[in-house]
Amino acid sequence: MEFIKKYYKSILAAMFYGVTSAMGIQLFLQPSKIYTSGVMGASQLVVNLLEQFAHVNTQVYLWYFIFNIPLVVVSWLKLGKKFTILSLIAIVSASICILFIPLHPVTNDPMLASVFGGVMTGVGIGICFRNGFSTGGTDVIALIVQKSTGRTVGQVSFAVNAMIVVVAGFVFGWELALYTMVSIYISNVLVDKMYIQQQKVTVVVYSHAIDKISKELLQSIHRGITLDYNLTGAYSGERIGSITMVLTKYELFFAKKVVLRIDPTAFINIQPTVEIKGNFSDN
């Protein structure tokens, strides 16, 4: 109950994602065999492949939920309880809404289906990201890869989406694959507009434990850090240090978690970064 009171806005965002994504899938994309991105798109593909080759009728919500089960477990272990619980609410919400919203094409025009399907799925994903959690699936994999290797989330998403497009092209025709690319592109544009997953921010941390914090950050985020030991608080008169770093929005999630775990009283200043010149890798 306390969790609901504290994060009710995020829970509403997760439920909103469930409704919009289900409408995008059931009313626009799935009737036209056009795919969205990530695990949801992979679930659509599995349903259509089983129907095409095994003559077995299954539902998108079933595969979407099954594929996310191991990812939720990994997320709980690697990304934290709050993030995982909210992501799980989004997954369950989408699964339930897909179950109850009938498969009914609003349009027979594949371009319109691509555009509006991409809009419906992208809006829900973007709102979830803005509230500090994901919709499960490849987002969980991408965040763990980001934390472990410093690779950008786009590389993971690109690999999964490329697989969906290629398989759809070979099996169902390249015209549908092209419409799928339109859907995925529109969805990603909306997510970027609402969240901007690769937006850079400058983070300055003021703490008495900058050595311990910087050591942990270097191990988990793989970004350059500047330290300043010669600061004095004007009010307290105490000596304090600062850590300055430029991060992506995804990396910011981990950075705040590391800083506040080591020093809950740390002061964190986050500012948007307009442009970077120098040694900063997006790979």
C-alpha positions in Angstrom: 0.0 0.0 0.0 2.8 2.4 0.8 4.4 1.6 -2.5 1.2 2.5 -4.3 0.9 5.8 -2.5 4.5 6.7 -3.2 4.6 5.7 -6.9 0.9 6.1 -7.9 1.9 8.3 -10.9 4.3 5.7 -12.2 1.8 3.0 -11.7 -0.8 5.0 -13.7 1.9 5.5 -16.4 2.5 1.7 -16.5 -1.3 1.1 -16.9 -1.5 3.7 -19.6 1.3 1.9 -21.5 -0.7 -1.3 -21.2 -3.8 0.3 -22.8 -2.0 2.2 -25.6 0.4 -0.6 -26.6 -2.5 -3.1 -26.7 -4.5 -0.8 -28.9 -1.6 -0.3 -31.2 -1.0 -4.0 -31.5 -4.6 -5.3 -31.7 -6.1 -2.5 -33.8 -3.3 -1.6 -36.1 -0.2 -3.7 -36.3 -1.1 -7.3 -35.7 -4.0 -7.5 -38.1 -1.7 -6.2 -40.9 1.3 -8.4 -39.8 3.3 -5.3 -39.1 5.6 -5.4 -36.1 6.6 -3.1 -33.3 10.1 -3.1 -31.7 11.6 -5.3 -29.0 10.1 -8.2 -27.2 6.5 -7.2 -28.1 7.5 -7.3 -31.8 9.3 -10.6 -31.3 6.1 -12.0 -29.6 4.0 -10.9 -32.7 6.5 -12.6 -34.9 6.3 -15.9 -33.0 2.5 -15.8 -33.1 2.5 -15.3 -36.9 5.3 -17.9 -37.6 3.4 -20.5 -35.6 0.2 -19.8 -37.4 2.0 -19.8 -40.8 4.0 -23.0 -40.4 2.5 -25.0 -37.5 -1.2 -23.9 -38.0 -1.3 -23.2 -34.3 -3.1 -20.1 -33.0 -1.6 -18.4 -30.0 -1.9 -14.9 -28.6 0.7 -12.1 -28.5 0.1 -11.4 -24.8 1.1 -15.0 -23.9 4.5 -14.9 -25.6 5.1 -11.3 -24.4 4.6 -12.4 -20.8 6.6 -15.6 -21.2 9.6 -13.8 -22.8 9.6 -11.2 -20.0 9.6 -13.7 -17.1 13.4 -14.4 -17.1 14.1 -10.7 -17.8 12.1 -9.6 -14.8 14.1 -12.0 -12.6 17.4 -10.6 -14.0 16.1 -7.0 -13.5 15.2 -7.8 -9.9 18.8 -8.9 -9.3 20.6 -6.3 -11.3 18.4 -3.2 -11.5 16.6 -3.0 -8.2 13.2 -3.6 -6.7 11.4 -0.3 -7.6 12.5 -0.4 -11.3 11.5 -4.1 -11.6 8.1 -3.8 -9.8 7.0 -0.9 -12.0 8.3 -2.6 -15.1 6.4 -5.8 -14.1 3.2 -3.7 -13.7 3.7 -2.4 -17.3 4.2 -5.9 -18.6 1.2 -7.4 -16.8 -1.0 -4.4 -17.8 0.0 -4.8 -21.5 -0.6 -8.5 -21.4 -4.1 -8.1 -19.8 -5.1 -5.3 -22.2 -4.0 -7.3 -25.3 -6.1 -10.3 -23.9 -9.2 -8.2 -23.6 -8.9 -5.9 -26.6 -10.2 -7.8 -29.6 -8.1 -8.2 -32.8 -9.9 -5.8 -35.0 -8.4 -3.8 -37.8 -9.3 -0.1 -37.8 -7.8 0.4 -41.3 -6.8 -1.9 -44.2 -4.1 0.6 -45.3 -0.8 -0.8 -44.1 0.9 2.7 -44.0 -1.8 4.1 -41.7 -1.5 0.9 -39.6 2.3 1.5 -39.4 2.0 5.1 -38.5 -0.8 4.9 -35.9 0.5 1.6 -34.4 4.0 3.2 -34.0 2.4 6.2 -32.3 0.3 4.2 -29.9 3.3 2.0 -28.8 5.8 4.8 -28.7 3.7 7.1 -26.5 3.3 4.5 -23.8 7.0 3.5 -23.8 8.1 7.2 -23.6 5.8 7.9 -20.6 7.2 4.8 -18.8 10.8 6.0 -19.4 10.0 9.5 -18.2 8.8 7.9 -14.9 12.0 6.0 -14.4 11.2 2.5 -15.4 10.9 0.4 -18.6 8.4 -1.8 -20.3 10.5 -4.8 -19.8 12.0 -6.8 -22.7 15.0 -5.5 -24.5 15.1 -2.4 -22.3 16.1 -4.6 -19.4 18.8 -6.3 -21.4 20.0 -2.9 -22.7 20.3 -1.4 -19.2 22.3 -4.3 -18.0 24.6 -4.2 -21.0 25.0 -0.4 -20.5 25.9 -1.0 -16.8 28.3 -3.9 -17.6 30.1 -2.7 -20.7 29.2 0.9 -21.3 27.7 0.1 -24.7 24.7 2.2 -25.7 21.2 0.9 -25.4 20.6 1.6 -29.1 22.9 -1.3 -30.1 20.9 -3.9 -28.2 17.6 -2.6 -29.6 19.0 -2.4 -33.1 20.1 -6.0 -33.0 16.6 -7.3 -31.9 14.7 -5.0 -34.3 16.9 -5.9 -37.2 16.2 -9.6 -36.5 12.5 -8.9 -36.5 12.6 -7.0 -39.8 14.8 -9.6 -41.6 12.7 -12.6 -40.5 9.5 -10.8 -41.4 10.9 -9.9 -44.7 11.9 -13.4 -45.6 8.7 -15.1 -44.4 6.0 -12.5 -45.0 7.4 -10.3 -47.7 9.7 -7.3 -47.8 6.9 -4.9 -48.3 5.6 -5.8 -44.8 9.1 -5.6 -43.5 9.4 -2.0 -44.8 6.1 -1.1 -43.1 7.6 -2.6 -39.9 10.6 -0.3 -40.3 8.2 2.6 -40.5 6.4 1.5 -37.4 9.6 1.0 -35.4 11.0 4.4 -36.6 7.9 6.3 -35.6 7.8 4.6 -32.2 11.4 5.4 -31.5 11.0 9.0 -32.6 8.2 9.4 -30.1 10.2 7.8 -27.3 13.1 10.1 -28.1 10.8 13.2 -28.1 9.3 12.2 -24.7 12.4 10.9 -23.1 15.5 11.2 -25.3 17.3 8.1 -24.2 20.7 9.3 -25.4 20.4 12.9 -24.1 23.6 13.9 -22.3 23.6 15.5 -18.8 26.4 17.0 -16.7 26.3 15.6 -13.2 28.1 17.2 -10.3 28.1 15.3 -6.9 29.2 17.0 -3.7 30.1 14.5 -1.0 32.5 13.6 1.8 33.0 10.2 0.2 34.1 11.1 -3.4 36.9 8.6 -3.5 34.6 5.7 -2.7 31.9 7.0 -5.0 34.2 7.6 -7.9 35.8 4.2 -7.6 32.4 2.5 -7.8 31.2 4.7 -10.7 34.3 4.0 -12.7 33.7 0.2 -12.3 30.0 0.3 -13.2 29.6 3.1 -15.7 32.8 3.4 -17.7 32.9 7.2 -18.1 35.5 9.8 -17.3 35.3 11.5 -13.9 36.8 14.8 -12.7 37.5 15.1 -8.9 37.9 18.3 -6.8 39.1 17.8 -3.3 39.5 21.5 -2.4 36.0 22.8 -1.7 34.6 24.3 1.5 30.9 24.6 2.5 30.2 28.3 3.1 27.5 27.6 5.7 29.1 24.6 7.5 32.7 25.5 7.0 33.4 21.8 6.3 35.8 20.5 3.6 34.0 18.6 0.9 34.8 17.1 -2.5 33.0 17.1 -5.8 32.7 14.7 -8.7 31.9 16.0 -12.2 30.9 13.7 -15.1 28.9 13.7 -18.4 26.5 10.8 -18.8 23.6 9.7 -20.9 20.1 9.5 -19.4 20.3 5.7 -19.0 23.7 6.0 -17.2 22.2 8.6 -14.9 19.8 5.9 -13.5 22.8 3.9 -12.3 24.9 6.9 -11.2 22.3 8.2 -8.8 21.8 4.7 -7.4 25.5 4.3 -6.7 25.9 7.8 -5.2 22.9 7.6 -2.8 23.8 4.1 -1.7 27.3 5.2 -0.6 26.3 8.6 0.7 22.5 9.2 1.2 23.3 12.9 2.1 25.2 13.6 -1.1 24.1 16.7 -3.1 23.6 15.9 -6.8 23.3 18.7 -9.4 22.0 17.5 -12.8 22.1 19.8 -15.8 21.3 19.3 -19.5 24.4 19.2 -21.8 23.8 20.9 -25.1 27.0 19.8 -26.9 30.2 17.9 -26.3 33.6 18.3 -27.9 36.3 15.9 -27.0 36.7 12.3 -25.9 33.1 11.1 -25.3 32.1 7.8 -26.9 28.5 6.9 -27.9 29.5 3.3 -28.6 
